[in-house]
Amino acid sequence: MNKVWAQVKADKIEKPWGYELIWAQTDKYAGKLLFIKAGHRLSKQYHETKEESIFVLKGILYYYDENGTITKHYSGDTLHIIPGQIHRFGANEMNVELIEVSTPELHDVVRLEDDYCR
């Protein structure tokens, strides 16, 4: 069986809190690196269909649940976000890098609160 290898350029998307680097996107899964600047956080959100697994690569990730309870996650920690789960990620005292592997619905974001009025 012949294998075909193709190099795909990662798509960097600037965000007010840092950036996303989409490094894989197929009809079955997606892969992103998220860079969150110290002192910033993503929107409080949930997904209707999208399911994601998170791996903290660098820094201390602050995870806010639906009640606003905050837990810290360190390099090497993992999180699993299921559809309907209200969540928010932040970086307080240092920059954070995380890897997200998810189902392919990248635009499935329902924002409940946002520091950047999006």
C-alpha positions as CSV (number, residue, x, y, z in Angstrom):
1,M,0.0,0.0,0.0
2,N,1.4,3.4,-1.0
3,K,1.1,6.1,1.6
4,V,0.8,9.7,0.5
5,W,2.3,12.3,2.9
6,A,1.3,15.9,2.6
7,Q,2.7,18.8,4.6
8,V,-0.1,21.0,5.8
9,K,0.6,24.6,7.0
10,A,-0.7,25.4,10.5
11,D,-3.3,28.2,10.6
12,K,-2.5,30.8,13.2
13,I,-5.5,32.8,14.4
14,E,-4.8,35.9,16.6
15,K,-7.2,36.3,19.5
16,P,-7.4,39.1,22.1
17,W,-6.2,36.6,24.8
18,G,-3.3,35.2,22.7
19,Y,-3.7,32.9,19.6
20,E,-4.8,29.5,18.3
21,L,-2.6,27.5,16.0
22,I,-4.8,24.9,14.2
23,W,-2.4,22.1,13.2
24,A,-4.9,19.5,12.2
25,Q,-8.4,19.6,10.9
26,T,-10.3,16.7,9.2
27,D,-13.9,15.6,9.1
28,K,-13.2,13.4,12.2
29,Y,-11.0,15.5,14.5
30,A,-9.1,18.8,15.0
31,G,-5.9,19.7,16.8
32,K,-5.0,23.1,18.1
33,L,-2.3,24.7,20.2
34,L,-3.7,27.6,22.3
35,F,-1.4,30.3,23.7
36,I,-3.0,32.3,26.5
37,K,-1.2,35.5,27.6
38,A,-0.7,36.1,31.3
39,G,-3.6,38.0,32.8
40,H,-6.1,36.9,30.1
41,R,-8.9,34.4,29.8
42,L,-11.1,32.9,27.1
43,S,-14.9,33.4,27.1
44,K,-17.2,31.5,29.5
45,Q,-18.7,29.1,27.0
46,Y,-20.1,25.7,26.1
47,H,-20.3,23.6,23.0
48,E,-23.5,22.0,21.6
49,T,-21.7,19.2,19.8
50,K,-17.9,19.7,20.1
51,E,-16.0,17.5,22.6
52,E,-12.4,18.3,23.5
53,S,-9.5,16.9,25.4
54,I,-6.9,19.3,26.8
55,F,-3.3,18.8,27.6
56,V,-1.5,21.5,29.6
57,L,1.9,22.0,27.9
58,K,3.3,24.9,29.8
59,G,2.3,27.2,32.6
60,I,-0.6,27.0,35.1
61,L,-4.1,26.8,33.5
62,Y,-6.9,28.2,35.5
63,Y,-10.2,26.3,34.8
64,Y,-13.5,28.0,35.7
65,D,-16.5,25.7,35.9
66,E,-20.2,26.8,35.5
67,N,-20.3,28.0,39.1
68,G,-17.1,30.1,38.8
69,T,-15.1,27.7,40.9
70,I,-11.5,27.8,39.8
71,T,-9.1,24.9,39.7
72,K,-5.4,25.1,38.7
73,H,-4.0,22.6,36.2
74,Y,-0.2,22.3,35.7
75,S,2.0,21.1,32.9
76,G,1.2,17.5,32.1
77,D,-2.4,17.7,33.4
78,T,-5.4,16.8,31.2
79,L,-9.0,17.9,31.0
80,H,-12.0,16.5,29.1
81,I,-14.8,18.8,28.1
82,I,-18.1,17.3,27.0
83,P,-20.9,19.0,25.0
84,G,-22.9,21.3,27.2
85,Q,-20.2,21.6,29.9
86,I,-19.8,25.3,30.7
87,H,-16.1,26.2,31.0
88,R,-13.6,29.0,30.8
89,F,-9.8,28.8,30.6
90,G,-7.4,31.5,31.9
91,A,-3.8,32.4,32.5
92,N,-3.1,34.4,35.6
93,E,0.5,34.9,36.6
94,M,2.2,33.4,33.5
95,N,1.6,32.5,29.9
96,V,-0.1,29.2,29.2
97,E,0.2,26.8,26.3
98,L,-2.2,23.9,25.9
99,I,-2.9,21.3,23.2
100,E,-6.6,20.7,22.4
101,V,-7.7,17.7,20.4
102,S,-11.4,17.8,19.6
103,T,-14.2,16.7,17.3
104,P,-14.2,18.8,14.2
105,E,-16.8,21.4,15.1
106,L,-14.4,24.3,15.6
107,H,-17.1,27.0,15.3
108,D,-19.4,25.4,17.8
109,V,-18.9,28.0,20.6
110,V,-21.8,29.5,22.6
111,R,-20.4,32.4,24.6
112,L,-22.0,33.3,27.9
113,E,-19.6,35.9,29.1
114,D,-16.6,37.5,27.4
115,D,-13.9,40.0,28.6
116,Y,-13.5,41.3,25.0
117,C,-17.2,42.0,24.1
118,R,-17.4,39.4,21.3
